[in-house]
């Protein structure tokens, strides 16, 4: 029979300890709903008690929602041995599950708390007793447990002996400083699980040596009952074991484990966390990175045409994504044909050879080429009659202190010129508001802007050209357009003109 494994997401608590990251009340509520209802993790840790009024408001809103939808016991709060102050805070917020932070190594106990083990255990027992009287579930963190097992194992066992007689639901064992090797993770947890078979053990891995996923795999093999993960590996220092990589690895390599997590929601949640935090997702980050399902070398695209030679179990469709074929100096004809198929275009061998050569030339100049650039490249190389249907004819951008930016815009669409003006939160926003007015008269809806990035192209300088790359979404499909100019707003307008012709 498969063994059920609990997944606890701590993005909203431990993940918020990422430097420079802070979630608003509405962001926490949105993510809490998404994590439990769409990603379908078993539990979420959403806050530390006593931190701020904003944190109290966030937890109150989350628990209000959770109580109405049957998730209240799945929402957990980090608490402290503080004479019941944390528990009063929890009660005020309406939370029902505490993760009590305690000392899992003798080093921390002696130098941070300056208490004996007996005194520490007495404090914990008092907190547990108070929690029980309030109807609160008791889970407990043994902070710095990994160093405790390395350097003061007898203390850890003394602690676990004490907990065996306490009203505790889960014992949470963190590799607080991310110091464990995978063989230590297995060895330490196997010893504990054999010695304390009645305790529910969670493993909480950090990623300081980039061993987070390896360690959680070994923790499962050792028999642990739960894992703590964060979306995008958010967390202090190098972060925590990343959710997407961990879930994919468990499903593919540990078939004896049963998970309730919905893989198709991983990418969506990842993108939303990135948007809320401002922390970008590395393009090569497994499962959720922009490039991880993109074949670049022409030989790979050719192999995919011949019995899917470069496919693996990590199929993009599992995660609600799609395979792409990059265009650049490494492109072969197979890459370009894959992109042409998506656009519904066909070229003969001679035409394909010419287009391939032009794309290679652009790649040598470090210029970025996408599928959406292909019609323009084909038109240029083959001197075809591809016609631009939309022209940004003229615009006036104003920005005055104390007044909202505004734009007057003239656009030609299929030979007809339209004019509109609008104000906005910035010059480009004002431009887009005017453009929307024009398109609404034609009963057309513009794509949704979902990403906007500005960069200095390689080899350029800050006083020269800048490139604006805009990602759009229309009817569930994403595409990008680019503009190049010495003025940032003008480069964005050029990118937008390309988008208008693409749609």
C-alpha positions as CSV (number, residue, x, y, z in Angstrom):
1,X,0.0,0.0,0.0
2,X,1.1,3.6,-0.7
3,X,2.2,5.7,2.3
4,X,0.4,9.0,2.7
5,X,2.8,11.9,3.1
6,X,1.8,15.3,4.5
7,X,3.0,18.4,2.7
8,X,3.2,21.6,4.8
9,X,3.8,24.8,2.8
10,X,5.6,27.5,4.8
11,X,6.0,30.1,2.1
12,X,3.9,32.6,4.0
13,X,6.0,32.2,7.2
14,X,9.5,30.9,6.5
15,X,9.4,32.0,2.9
16,X,8.6,35.6,4.1
17,X,12.0,35.5,5.8
18,X,13.6,35.9,2.4
19,X,15.5,39.2,2.5
20,X,13.4,42.1,1.3
21,X,10.1,40.1,1.1
22,X,6.9,41.0,2.9
23,X,3.4,39.9,1.9
24,X,0.4,42.2,2.3
25,X,-2.8,41.0,4.1
26,X,-4.6,40.5,0.7
27,X,-1.6,38.7,-0.8
28,X,-1.4,36.3,2.2
29,X,-5.1,35.5,1.9
30,X,-5.0,35.0,-1.8
31,X,-2.0,32.6,-1.5
32,X,-3.5,30.7,1.4
33,X,-6.6,30.0,-0.6
34,X,-4.5,29.0,-3.7
35,X,-2.2,26.7,-1.7
36,X,-5.0,24.8,0.0
37,X,-7.7,24.8,-2.7
38,X,-5.7,24.6,-6.0
39,X,-2.3,23.3,-5.1
40,X,-3.9,21.1,-2.5
41,X,-1.1,21.0,0.1
42,X,-2.2,19.4,3.4
43,X,-1.2,22.3,5.7
44,X,0.1,25.9,5.5
45,X,2.2,27.8,8.0
46,X,1.1,31.4,7.6
47,X,2.7,33.6,10.2
48,X,4.7,34.1,13.4
49,X,2.7,35.1,16.4
50,X,3.1,38.7,17.8
51,X,5.0,40.1,14.8
52,X,2.7,43.0,13.8
53,X,-0.8,44.3,13.5
54,X,-0.7,43.5,9.8
55,X,0.2,39.9,10.6
56,X,-2.7,39.7,13.0
57,X,-5.1,41.0,10.4
58,X,-3.8,38.6,7.8
59,X,-4.2,35.6,10.0
60,X,-7.6,36.7,11.1
61,X,-8.8,36.9,7.5
62,X,-7.2,33.6,6.6
63,X,-8.8,31.8,9.6
64,X,-12.2,33.4,8.9
65,X,-12.0,32.0,5.4
66,X,-10.6,28.6,6.5
67,X,-13.2,28.1,9.2
68,X,-16.0,28.6,6.5
69,X,-14.3,26.0,4.2
70,X,-13.2,23.3,6.6
71,X,-9.5,24.2,6.6
72,X,-9.1,25.8,10.0
73,X,-7.0,22.9,11.5
74,X,-4.7,23.1,8.4
75,X,-3.6,26.7,9.1
76,X,-0.6,26.8,11.4
77,X,1.2,29.6,13.4
78,X,4.7,29.8,14.7
79,X,4.6,30.4,18.4
80,X,7.1,30.8,21.3
81,X,7.6,29.7,24.9
82,X,6.5,33.1,26.2
83,X,4.2,32.3,29.1
84,X,1.1,32.0,26.9
85,X,1.4,35.4,25.1
86,X,1.6,33.7,21.6
87,X,-1.4,31.5,22.5
88,X,-3.4,34.6,23.4
89,X,-2.4,36.1,20.0
90,X,-3.5,33.0,18.2
91,X,-6.8,32.9,20.1
92,X,-7.4,36.5,19.0
93,X,-6.6,35.6,15.4
94,X,-8.9,32.6,15.5
95,X,-6.1,30.1,14.8
96,X,-6.2,26.5,16.0
97,X,-2.8,24.9,15.3
98,X,0.5,26.1,16.9
99,X,4.0,25.2,15.8
100,X,5.9,25.9,19.0
101,X,9.5,27.0,18.5
102,X,11.9,25.3,21.0
103,X,15.6,24.5,21.2
104,X,16.7,21.3,19.5
105,X,20.4,21.6,20.3
106,X,22.2,21.9,23.6
107,X,24.3,24.7,22.1
108,X,21.2,26.9,21.4
109,X,19.7,26.0,24.8
110,X,22.8,27.0,26.8
111,X,23.7,30.1,24.9
112,X,20.4,31.5,23.7
113,X,18.0,30.6,26.5
114,X,20.6,30.0,29.2
115,X,18.4,27.3,30.7
116,X,18.7,23.7,31.7
117,X,16.9,21.0,29.7
118,X,14.6,20.4,32.7
119,X,13.7,24.1,32.8
120,X,13.0,24.2,29.1
121,X,10.8,21.1,29.2
122,X,8.9,22.6,32.1
123,X,8.2,25.7,30.1
124,X,7.0,23.7,27.1
125,X,4.7,21.5,29.2
126,X,3.1,24.7,30.5
127,X,2.5,26.0,27.0
128,X,1.0,22.7,25.9
129,X,-1.3,22.6,28.9
130,X,-2.5,26.1,28.2
131,X,-3.0,25.3,24.5
132,X,-5.0,22.2,25.3
133,X,-7.3,24.3,27.5
134,X,-7.9,26.6,24.5
135,X,-8.5,23.8,22.1
136,X,-5.3,24.5,20.2
137,X,-3.4,21.7,18.3
138,X,0.2,21.2,19.6
139,X,3.0,20.8,17.0
140,X,6.6,21.6,18.1
141,X,9.8,22.7,16.3
142,X,13.2,21.5,17.6
143,X,15.2,24.4,16.3
144,X,18.8,23.5,15.2
145,X,17.9,19.8,15.5
146,X,20.5,18.9,12.9
147,X,23.3,20.3,14.9
148,X,21.7,18.8,18.0
149,X,22.0,15.3,16.3
150,X,25.6,16.0,15.4
151,X,26.9,17.4,18.6
152,X,24.4,16.7,21.4
153,X,22.4,13.6,20.5
154,X,21.7,12.6,24.1
155,X,19.9,16.0,24.6
156,X,17.8,15.4,21.5
157,X,16.8,11.9,22.8
158,X,16.1,13.4,26.2
159,X,13.8,15.9,24.5
160,X,12.0,13.3,22.5
161,X,11.6,11.1,25.6
162,X,9.9,14.1,27.2
163,X,7.7,14.8,24.1
164,X,6.6,11.1,24.0
165,X,4.5,11.8,27.2
166,X,3.1,15.2,26.0
167,X,-0.1,16.1,24.1
168,X,1.8,16.8,20.9
169,X,0.5,16.0,17.4
170,X,3.6,16.5,15.3
171,X,7.3,16.9,16.0
172,X,8.9,19.2,13.4
173,X,12.7,18.5,12.9
174,X,14.4,21.4,11.0
175,X,17.8,21.4,9.4
176,X,17.8,25.1,10.5
177,X,21.2,26.0,9.0
178,X,21.0,23.7,6.0
179,X,24.1,21.8,7.1
180,X,23.0,18.2,6.6
181,X,24.2,15.8,3.9
182,X,21.7,13.4,2.5
183,X,23.3,10.4,4.2
184,X,23.1,12.2,7.6
185,X,19.5,13.1,7.0
186,X,18.6,9.5,6.4
187,X,20.7,8.2,9.3
188,X,19.5,10.7,11.9
189,X,15.8,10.3,10.9
190,X,15.9,6.5,10.7
191,X,17.4,6.4,14.2
192,X,14.7,8.6,15.6
193,X,11.8,6.9,13.8
194,X,12.9,3.5,15.0
195,X,13.3,4.7,18.5
196,X,10.1,6.7,18.6
197,X,7.6,4.9,16.3
198,X,4.6,6.6,17.8
199,X,5.7,10.2,17.1
200,X,4.6,11.9,13.9
201,X,7.8,13.3,12.4
202,X,8.1,16.2,9.9
203,X,11.3,17.1,8.2
204,X,12.0,20.8,7.5
205,X,15.0,21.2,5.0
206,X,17.0,24.3,4.1
207,X,19.0,24.6,0.9
208,X,22.4,26.2,1.9
209,X,24.4,23.5,0.1
210,X,21.7,23.0,-2.6
211,X,20.9,19.7,-1.0
212,X,17.4,20.5,0.0
213,X,15.6,18.2,-2.5
214,X,18.2,15.4,-1.9
215,X,17.6,15.7,1.8
216,X,13.8,15.5,1.7
217,X,14.1,12.4,-0.5
218,X,16.2,10.7,2.1
219,X,13.9,11.9,4.9
220,X,11.0,10.1,3.1
221,X,13.1,7.0,2.7
222,X,13.9,7.0,6.4
223,X,10.1,7.1,7.0
224,X,9.2,10.6,8.0
225,X,5.5,11.5,7.9
226,X,5.6,15.1,6.6
227,X,7.7,17.6,4.7
228,X,8.0,21.4,4.9
229,X,8.5,23.1,1.5
230,X,8.2,26.6,0.1
231,X,7.1,27.9,-3.4
232,X,10.2,28.8,-5.4
233,X,12.4,27.7,-2.5
234,X,11.7,31.0,-0.7
235,X,13.3,31.4,2.7
236,X,16.2,32.8,4.7
237,X,19.7,32.7,3.2
238,X,19.6,30.1,0.4
239,X,16.0,29.3,1.1
240,X,14.1,26.2,1.8
241,X,13.6,22.9,-0.1
242,X,11.6,24.1,-3.2
243,X,8.1,22.9,-3.7
244,X,8.0,22.2,-7.4
245,X,11.3,20.2,-7.6
246,X,10.4,18.2,-4.5
247,X,6.9,17.2,-5.7
248,X,8.1,16.2,-9.2
249,X,11.0,14.1,-7.7
250,X,8.8,12.4,-5.1
251,X,6.1,11.5,-7.7
252,X,8.7,10.1,-10.2
253,X,11.2,8.4,-7.9
254,X,9.2,7.3,-4.9
255,X,6.1,5.5,-6.2
256,X,5.3,4.1,-2.8
257,X,4.4,7.6,-1.6
258,X,1.0,9.1,-2.0
259,X,0.7,12.9,-2.5
260,X,-2.4,15.0,-2.7
261,X,-0.6,17.9,-4.4
262,X,-1.9,19.1,-7.7
263,X,1.1,19.3,-10.1
264,X,-0.7,21.4,-12.7
265,X,-1.0,24.3,-10.2
266,X,2.7,24.5,-9.4
267,X,3.6,26.9,-12.2
268,X,0.6,29.2,-11.5
269,X,1.4,29.4,-7.8
270,X,5.1,29.9,-8.6
271,X,4.4,32.8,-10.9
272,X,2.0,34.5,-8.4
273,X,4.5,34.2,-5.6
274,X,7.2,35.8,-7.8
275,X,4.8,38.6,-8.7
276,X,3.9,39.3,-5.1
277,X,7.5,39.2,-3.8
278,X,9.3,40.8,-6.7
279,X,11.8,37.9,-6.6
280,X,12.3,36.6,-10.1
281,X,12.3,32.9,-11.0
282,X,15.7,31.9,-12.5
283,X,15.2,30.9,-16.1
284,X,16.8,27.5,-15.5
285,X,15.0,26.7,-12.2
286,X,13.6,23.2,-12.5
287,X,9.9,22.8,-13.3
288,X,9.0,26.5,-13.1
289,X,11.9,28.3,-14.9
290,X,11.1,30.0,-18.2
291,X,13.7,27.9,-20.1
292,X,13.3,24.4,-18.6
293,X,11.0,23.1,-21.3
294,X,12.7,24.9,-24.1
295,X,14.9,23.0,-26.6
296,X,17.7,25.2,-28.0
297,X,20.0,22.9,-30.0
298,X,18.7,22.0,-33.4
299,X,19.7,18.4,-32.9
300,X,17.2,18.2,-30.0
301,X,14.3,19.5,-32.0
302,X,15.2,17.0,-34.8
303,X,15.3,14.2,-32.2
304,X,11.9,15.2,-30.9
305,X,10.6,14.8,-34.5
306,X,12.1,11.3,-34.6
307,X,10.3,9.3,-31.9
308,X,10.6,12.0,-29.1
309,X,14.2,11.1,-28.5
310,X,14.8,14.1,-26.1
311,X,11.6,13.7,-24.0
312,X,11.7,12.5,-20.4
313,X,9.2,12.0,-17.6
314,X,9.3,15.7,-17.0
315,X,6.7,16.5,-19.6
316,X,5.6,20.2,-19.5
317,X,1.9,19.3,-19.8
318,X,2.1,17.8,-16.3
319,X,2.7,21.2,-14.9
320,X,0.3,23.1,-17.2
321,X,3.1,24.2,-19.5
322,X,4.2,23.7,-23.1
323,X,7.4,22.7,-24.8
324,X,9.1,25.5,-26.7
325,X,11.9,25.5,-29.3
326,X,14.3,28.5,-29.0
327,X,15.5,30.5,-32.0
328,X,19.1,31.7,-32.2
329,X,22.5,30.8,-33.4
330,X,22.1,27.2,-32.1
331,X,18.9,26.8,-34.1
332,X,18.6,24.2,-36.8
333,X,15.9,23.9,-39.4
334,X,13.9,21.6,-37.0
335,X,13.7,24.4,-34.4
336,X,12.4,26.8,-36.9
337,X,9.9,24.3,-38.4
338,X,8.5,23.7,-34.9
339,X,7.8,27.4,-34.5
340,X,6.4,27.8,-38.0
341,X,4.0,25.0,-37.3
342,X,2.6,26.9,-34.3
343,X,2.1,30.0,-36.5
344,X,0.5,28.0,-39.3
345,X,3.3,28.9,-41.8
346,X,5.0,26.7,-44.4
347,X,8.3,27.3,-46.2
348,X,10.0,25.2,-48.8
349,X,13.6,23.9,-48.2
350,X,15.3,26.9,-49.9
351,X,13.2,29.4,-48.0
352,X,13.8,27.6,-44.7
353,X,17.5,27.6,-45.3
354,X,17.6,31.4,-45.9
355,X,15.5,32.1,-42.8
356,X,17.7,29.8,-40.7
357,X,20.8,31.6,-41.8
358,X,19.3,35.0,-40.9
359,X,18.3,33.8,-37.4
360,X,21.8,32.4,-36.9
361,X,23.2,35.8,-37.9
362,X,20.9,37.6,-35.4
363,X,22.0,35.2,-32.7
364,X,25.7,35.9,-33.4
365,X,24.9,39.6,-32.7
366,X,23.3,38.6,-29.4
367,X,19.8,39.7,-30.6
368,X,16.9,37.7,-29.1
369,X,14.5,36.1,-31.6
370,X,11.1,34.6,-30.7
371,X,8.4,32.8,-32.6
372,X,6.5,36.1,-32.9
373,X,9.4,37.7,-34.8
374,X,9.3,35.0,-37.5
375,X,6.8,36.8,-39.8
376,X,9.0,39.9,-39.8
377,X,12.1,37.9,-40.5
378,X,10.4,35.9,-43.3
379,X,9.2,39.2,-44.8
380,X,12.6,40.7,-44.7
381,X,14.6,37.7,-46.0
382,X,12.2,36.5,-48.6
383,X,10.9,39.9,-49.6
384,X,7.3,38.7,-49.2
385,X,4.2,40.8,-49.1
386,X,3.7,40.5,-45.3
387,X,2.1,43.8,-44.5
388,X,2.0,45.7,-41.3
389,X,-1.7,46.5,-40.6
390,X,-1.3,48.7,-37.5
391,X,0.9,51.8,-37.2
392,X,1.5,54.0,-34.2
393,X,1.4,57.3,-36.2
394,X,2.0,59.9,-33.6
395,X,1.7,60.5,-29.8
396,X,2.3,63.3,-27.3
397,X,3.4,62.2,-23.8
398,X,3.1,64.7,-20.9
399,X,4.3,64.4,-17.4
400,X,4.0,67.4,-15.1
401,X,4.6,67.6,-11.4
402,X,1.3,67.5,-9.5
403,X,-0.7,66.3,-12.5
404,X,-1.4,62.8,-13.8
405,X,0.6,61.8,-16.9
406,X,-1.5,61.9,-20.1
407,X,-1.2,60.8,-23.8
408,X,-2.7,62.0,-27.0
409,X,-2.4,59.1,-29.5
410,X,-2.9,58.6,-33.3
411,X,-3.1,55.0,-34.6
412,X,-3.7,53.7,-38.1
413,X,-5.5,50.4,-38.4
414,X,-6.1,48.9,-41.8
415,X,-5.8,52.4,-43.4
416,X,-8.1,54.2,-41.0
417,X,-6.7,56.7,-38.5
418,X,-8.0,56.9,-35.0
419,X,-7.2,59.5,-32.3
420,X,-7.8,59.4,-28.5
421,X,-6.3,60.9,-25.4
422,X,-6.2,59.5,-21.8
423,X,-4.5,59.9,-18.5
424,X,-2.8,57.1,-16.4
425,X,-0.5,56.3,-13.5
426,X,2.5,56.8,-15.8
427,X,3.3,57.8,-19.3
428,X,3.1,54.2,-20.7
429,X,-0.1,53.5,-18.7
430,X,-1.7,56.7,-20.2
431,X,-0.6,55.5,-23.6
432,X,-2.3,52.1,-23.0
433,X,-5.5,53.7,-21.7
434,X,-5.7,55.8,-24.9
435,X,-5.1,52.7,-27.0
436,X,-7.8,50.8,-25.2
437,X,-10.3,53.5,-26.0
438,X,-9.4,53.2,-29.7
439,X,-9.7,49.4,-29.7
440,X,-13.0,49.5,-27.7
441,X,-14.5,51.6,-30.6
442,X,-13.7,48.6,-32.8
443,X,-15.1,46.3,-30.2
444,X,-11.7,44.6,-29.8
445,X,-10.1,43.7,-26.5
446,X,-6.4,44.1,-26.0
447,X,-4.3,41.3,-24.5
448,X,-3.5,41.4,-20.8
449,X,0.0,42.7,-19.9
450,X,1.5,40.2,-17.5
451,X,5.2,41.1,-17.5
452,X,7.2,44.2,-18.4
453,X,11.0,44.1,-18.3
454,X,13.6,46.7,-19.4
455,X,17.2,45.8,-20.0
456,X,20.3,47.2,-21.7
457,X,21.2,44.9,-24.6
458,X,24.6,43.2,-24.3
459,X,27.4,45.5,-25.5
460,X,25.3,48.6,-25.0
461,X,25.7,51.3,-22.3
462,X,23.4,53.1,-19.9
463,X,23.3,56.2,-22.1
464,X,22.6,54.2,-25.3
465,X,19.8,51.9,-26.3
466,X,17.4,50.1,-23.9
467,X,15.2,47.1,-24.8
468,X,11.7,46.7,-23.4
469,X,10.3,43.1,-23.4
470,X,6.6,42.8,-22.7
471,X,4.8,39.6,-22.1
472,X,1.1,39.5,-23.0
473,X,-1.7,37.0,-22.5
474,X,-4.6,36.5,-24.9
475,X,-7.1,33.7,-24.7
476,X,-4.9,31.7,-22.3
477,X,-1.8,32.0,-24.5
478,X,1.3,34.0,-23.7
479,X,3.6,35.8,-26.2
480,X,6.2,38.5,-26.0
481,X,7.1,41.5,-28.0
482,X,10.2,43.7,-27.9
483,X,11.1,47.3,-28.7
484,X,14.5,49.0,-28.9
485,X,15.1,52.8,-28.4
486,X,17.2,55.2,-26.4
487,X,14.0,56.2,-24.6
488,X,12.4,53.6,-22.3
489,X,8.8,54.6,-22.9
490,X,9.3,54.8,-26.7
491,X,10.9,51.3,-26.7
492,X,7.8,50.1,-24.8
493,X,5.5,51.7,-27.4
494,X,7.5,50.0,-30.2
495,X,7.0,46.7,-28.4
496,X,3.3,47.4,-28.2
497,X,3.0,48.2,-31.9
498,X,4.5,44.8,-32.6
499,X,1.9,43.2,-30.3
500,X,-0.9,45.0,-32.2
501,X,0.3,43.5,-35.4
502,X,0.7,40.0,-33.9
503,X,-2.9,39.9,-32.7
